[in-house]
């Protein structure tokens, strides 16, 4: 699989010092004083407004992002970024109503535009990603704040630096997203 490439700029409109990477970076402030715009030359990335992949996060595909704060509406700065490898196999995620895999459990292998409508779950607080890479959204129809999950066990979404976040919809990350 070809690696993605992203270039971060200190100022809006691709001005000021820049930093280019094709890998995860847990603290961009070691390379730039701030990060106000970026350009994704290839691949897909998640960017975060706190270091260590915490805080609000945003999915970026190939394109120019001249003003991060206008695009996302929640921050003027990107502090960490994660590459999203393209996954061509199957997708499977188990979502749980409560933390530590408690309460109702549902297994998904495709997108779900409303967790509440489909499963009548009041909440979703933990999950196990078995295959593929997924985006969880705060609201139905893939809107609101989002959270990127790679394969692994997530015992509590509260530990991921987002504060309170309800899960409204879930989408697979595919070439076509």
PAVOGU-815773 format. One record per residue: residue in three letters; z, x, y negated of N, C-alpha, C in turn. Coordinates in pm, whole numbers. Each point is the difference from the previous one (the first is absolute). Example, Ala and Ser with C-alpha at 12.3 -4.5 7.8 and 13.67 -1.06 7.14 Angstrom:
% residues 2
aa, n.zz, n.xx, n.yy, ca.zz, ca.xx, ca.yy, c.zz, c.xx, c.yy
ala, 780, 1319, 569, 0, -89, -119, 0, 90, -120
ser, -72, -35, -105, 6, 82, -119, 73, -77, -109
//
This chain:
% residues 177
aa, n.zz, n.xx, n.yy, ca.zz, ca.xx, ca.yy, c.zz, c.xx, c.yy
unk, 0, 85, 119, 0, -85, -119, 0, 88, -124
unk, -79, -37, -99, -4, 78, -123, 127, -24, -79
unk, 49, 103, -63, 121, -11, -80, -33, -68, -133
unk, 94, -74, -50, -16, -56, -133, 27, 107, -105
unk, -40, -30, -123, 28, 93, -110, 33, -79, -125
unk, 111, 37, -65, 43, -68, -122, 31, 105, -107
unk, -33, -32, -124, 29, 90, -112, 88, -76, -100
unk, 115, 58, -31, 93, -60, -96, -13, 71, -135
unk, 14, -77, -108, -8, 55, -135, 126, -36, -78
unk, 42, 94, -85, 122, -24, -78, -15, -118, -97
unk, -117, -11, -59, -20, -102, -103, -95, -109, 47
unk, -1, -109, -76, -94, -108, 30, -143, 49, -16
unk, -92, -76, 59, -144, 30, -12, -35, 140, 50
unk, 69, 49, 103, -34, 126, 68, 8, 121, -93
unk, 98, -3, -88, 19, 110, -95, 124, 81, 40
unk, 7, 120, -59, 117, 85, 24, -11, 77, 131
unk, 107, 67, 36, 2, 77, 125, -26, -92, 118
unk, -59, 58, 106, -26, -80, 118, 51, 70, 125
unk, 17, -79, 105, 44, 52, 130, -75, -76, 107
unk, -62, 76, 91, -83, -61, 104, 64, 21, 136
unk, -1, -104, 83, 60, 16, 133, -73, -86, 104
unk, 9, 42, 125, -50, -78, 113, 112, -29, 98
unk, 124, 28, -42, 112, -21, 90, 114, -73, -71
unk, 102, -35, 76, 117, -67, -57, 67, 93, -100
unk, 56, -58, -106, 75, 79, -98, 125, -78, -37
unk, 118, 57, 32, 124, -76, -21, 54, 9, -142
unk, -55, 92, -81, 43, 6, -140, -107, 63, -87
unk, -78, -84, -66, -109, 50, -84, 49, 72, -123
unk, 127, -23, -39, 49, 65, -121, 15, 151, 19
unk, -11, 48, 123, -1, 146, 16, -136, 60, -39
unk, -101, -87, -17, -134, 48, -39, -40, -47, -140
unk, 47, -118, -40, -36, -57, -130, 126, -54, -68
unk, 2, 8, -133, 114, -56, -74, 11, -150, 20
unk, -115, -64, 4, -4, -144, 25, -136, -30, 59
unk, -21, -120, 43, -128, -36, 57, -36, -140, -47
unk, -102, -10, -84, -34, -127, -63, -134, -58, 43
unk, -84, 81, 64, -126, -53, 52, -40, 79, 124
unk, -91, -55, 78, -45, 73, 119, -138, -48, 43
unk, -61, 82, 83, -133, -28, 51, 4, 23, 151
unk, -35, -103, 77, -7, 17, 145, -146, 29, 35
unk, -28, 123, 43, -138, 39, 30, -42, -47, 138
unk, 95, -6, 93, -30, -49, 134, 129, -43, 68
unk, -15, -86, 98, 117, -44, 75, 82, -105, -72
unk, 119, -26, 55, 95, -95, -58, 136, 66, -10
unk, 74, -37, -104, 132, 57, -26, 98, -109, -40
unk, 128, 26, 27, 107, -77, -63, 59, 89, -107
unk, 26, -56, -118, 72, 74, -104, 132, -74, -28
unk, 101, 78, -39, 137, -51, -17, 53, 40, -136
unk, 82, -86, -60, 52, 35, -132, 134, 73, 6
unk, 43, 36, 122, 115, 89, 15, -36, 109, 99
unk, 70, 112, -4, -27, 107, 95, 43, -42, 141
unk, -42, 78, 98, 34, -25, 141, -46, -136, 51
unk, -115, -47, -52, -64, -123, 49, 92, -121, -13
unk, 72, -5, -112, 92, -110, -25, -47, -77, -123
unk, 65, -115, -20, -30, -80, -117, -125, -84, 20
unk, -52, -50, -112, -121, -82, 7, -116, 84, 52
unk, -86, -64, 76, -113, 71, 59, -127, -80, -18
unk, -112, 71, -1, -127, -64, -28, -109, 64, 84
unk, -87, -84, 55, -109, 44, 86, -122, 35, -84
unk, -55, 120, 18, -119, 42, -73, -113, 34, 95
unk, -116, -60, -24, -122, 39, 71, -82, 87, -94
unk, -119, 41, 45, -84, 87, -83, -28, -65, -134
unk, 15, 75, -106, -26, -54, -133, 77, 75, -107
unk, -21, -43, -124, 65, 61, -116, 110, -92, -51
unk, 116, 57, -25, 115, -76, -50, 44, 67, -129
unk, -55, -49, -112, 15, 70, -127, 137, -20, -64
unk, 71, -103, 42, 132, -26, -59, 86, -68, 106
unk, 88, 78, 60, 79, -49, 112, 85, -121, -38
unk, 60, 4, -120, 90, -110, -37, -74, -131, -18
unk, -122, 5, -52, -78, -124, -15, -42, -55, 135
unk, -30, 90, 90, -50, -41, 131, 109, -71, 81
unk, 120, 56, -2, 103, -52, 89, 98, -91, -72
unk, 16, 23, -130, 94, -82, -76, 145, 34, 24
unk, 33, 104, 79, 142, 24, 21, 49, 140, -31
unk, -85, 89, -44, 52, 133, -30, -102, 79, -78
unk, 48, 101, -71, -94, 86, -71, -19, 131, 72
unk, 53, 11, 121, -3, 130, 65, -15, -10, 151
unk, -74, 94, 55, -8, 15, 145, 79, 125, 34
unk, 92, -10, 94, 83, 116, 33, -21, 55, 141
unk, -58, -80, 88, -33, 53, 133, -121, -75, 54
unk, -64, 59, 101, -117, -65, 58, -10, 31, 149
unk, -63, -91, 71, -14, 14, 144, -143, -31, 39
unk, -57, 83, 86, -134, -27, 51, 8, -108, 106
unk, -103, -79, 10, -7, -102, 106, -114, 38, 93
unk, 33, 45, 121, -108, 36, 92, -75, -124, 43
unk, -131, 10, 15, -77, -114, 46, 23, -20, 149
unk, 36, -120, 35, 37, -33, 137, -110, -88, 59
unk, -56, 40, 112, -112, -74, 57, 35, -73, 129
unk, 124, 12, 43, 40, -67, 124, 52, -140, -24
unk, 87, -44, 89, 56, -136, -12, 118, 1, -97
unk, 43, -121, -37, 112, -18, -93, 106, -86, 66
unk, 126, 41, -16, 108, -85, 50, 128, 28, -77
unk, 62, -109, -47, 127, 11, -71, 92, -113, 47
unk, 128, 32, 16, 101, -103, 29, 89, -15, -122
unk, 9, -123, -50, 84, -25, -118, 123, -78, 43
unk, 112, 31, -64, 129, -60, 35, 63, -64, -122
unk, 65, -110, 25, 64, -77, -106, 114, 78, -66
unk, 75, 76, 79, 120, 69, -50, -13, 151, 11
unk, 92, 70, -65, 5, 145, 14, 29, 38, 145
unk, -33, 125, 34, 26, 53, 135, -61, -87, 109
unk, -118, -54, -26, -77, -75, 99, 74, -123, 52
unk, 68, -67, -91, 75, -121, 37, -73, -127, -37
unk, 46, -110, 52, -58, -131, -32, -135, -21, 67
unk, -78, -92, -56, -133, -28, 55, -86, 127, 1
unk, -89, 11, 100, -97, 109, 6, -138, -60, 18
unk, -96, 54, -73, -140, -42, 18, -88, 124, 6
unk, -100, -5, 85, -92, 111, 15, -133, -37, -63
unk, -54, 93, -77, -127, -21, -69, -99, 109, 37
unk, -125, -38, 19, -105, 98, 22, -110, -16, -103
unk, 20, -92, -94, -100, -23, -104, 73, -34, -130
unk, -77, -18, -108, 60, -31, -130, 69, -135, 4
unk, 99, -18, -86, 68, -129, -13, 23, -27, -148
unk, -66, -103, -53, 7, -23, -145, 125, -75, -43
unk, 74, -58, 95, 130, -57, -36, 95, 1, 121
unk, 97, 88, -7, 102, 9, 106, 77, -132, 11
unk, 36, -55, -116, 78, -123, 0, -75, -116, 64
unk, -127, -19, -38, -79, -112, 53, -26, 18, 149
unk, -32, 122, 39, -41, 21, 138, 116, 1, 99
unk, 110, 66, -38, 110, 17, 95, 127, -77, -37
unk, 0, -63, -117, 118, -71, -50, 122, 93, -2
unk, -25, 125, -37, 109, 96, -15, 49, -5, -143
unk, 130, -9, -17, 54, -2, -136, -4, 140, -61
unk, 6, 102, 84, 4, 136, -51, -50, 96, 106
unk, -32, 120, -42, -43, 106, 91, 64, 128, -51
unk, 91, 58, 78, 80, 112, -50, -15, 130, 77
unk, -72, -5, 114, -24, 124, 74, -128, -18, 81
unk, -55, 110, 49, -120, -11, 83, -22, 126, 81
unk, -88, -13, 96, -41, 112, 84, -152, 5, -2
unk, -56, 103, -62, -145, 17, -3, -39, 79, 125
unk, -72, -66, 89, -38, 65, 125, -135, 68, -9
unk, -94, -62, -69, -135, 57, -16, -53, -28, -139
unk, -67, 99, -56, -69, -21, -126, 89, 16, -122
unk, -61, -17, -115, 68, 12, -129, -10, -134, -71
unk, 110, -41, -62, 11, -137, -53, 51, 1, -143
unk, -39, -104, -74, 58, -27, -133, 74, -132, 7
unk, 126, 2, -41, 80, -122, -11, 7, -37, -148
unk, -21, -128, -29, 1, -47, -139, 115, -96, -23
unk, 48, 2, -123, 113, -84, -40, -35, -149, 2
unk, -124, -32, -31, -41, -140, -11, -110, -31, 100
unk, -20, -128, 31, -114, -39, 84, -132, 40, -67
unk, -108, -5, 79, -135, 32, -48, -11, 144, -53
unk, 83, 91, 54, -10, 143, -30, 17, 29, -149
unk, 106, -60, -56, 28, 21, -143, 141, 52, -18
unk, 26, 49, -122, 133, 49, -33, 21, 144, 44
unk, 125, 42, -1, 31, 137, 39, -38, 23, 144
unk, -26, 124, 36, -44, 30, 136, 78, 117, 58
unk, -8, 10, 131, 70, 104, 74, -90, 50, 112
unk, -21, 130, 5, -87, 62, 101, 83, 40, 121
unk, -47, -36, 120, 69, 37, 123, -96, 68, 96
unk, 38, 119, 43, -73, 70, 105, 75, -24, 131
unk, -56, 40, 114, 69, -28, 127, 143, 54, 0
unk, 91, -82, 51, 141, 39, 5, 90, -122, -7
unk, 130, 24, 4, 100, -106, -6, 61, -3, -139
unk, 7, -120, -56, 58, -19, -133, 115, -98, 13
unk, 122, 54, 5, 118, -82, 29, 46, -84, -118
unk, -34, 44, -121, 40, -77, -118, -92, 31, -117
unk, -69, -102, -49, -88, 20, -115, 80, 34, -125
unk, 128, -39, -1, 82, 29, -119, 18, 150, -21
unk, -13, 77, 108, 19, 145, -10, -121, 71, -57
unk, -104, -72, -32, -124, 66, -40, -18, 9, -151
unk, 109, -21, -73, -3, 24, -144, -68, -108, -81
unk, -21, -116, 57, -69, -107, -73, 96, -103, -56
unk, 128, 14, 32, 93, -106, -37, -32, -122, 85
unk, 27, -118, -53, -25, -121, 78, -149, -30, 1
unk, -56, -17, 116, -140, -38, 9, -20, -90, 119
unk, -47, -118, -27, -34, -92, 108, -140, 34, 50
unk, -26, -22, 128, -134, 26, 53, -75, -131, 11
unk, -111, -11, -73, -78, -124, -1, -126, 5, 84
unk, -62, 120, 9, -124, 12, 77, -14, 144, 49
unk, -85, 17, 102, -18, 130, 65, -149, 22, 25
unk, -46, 121, -27, -143, 31, 18, -17, 136, 65
unk, -98, 9, 90, -33, 129, 60, -75, 85, -103
unk, 21, 130, 4, -80, 90, -85, -117, 47, 83
unk, -119, -47, -39, -123, 34, 69, -100, 52, -100
unk, -110, 55, 49, -104, 52, -89, -43, -105, -101
unk, 3, -126, 42, -58, -106, -83, 98, -65, -95
unk, 127, 38, 5, 101, -73, -80, -34, 8, -150
//
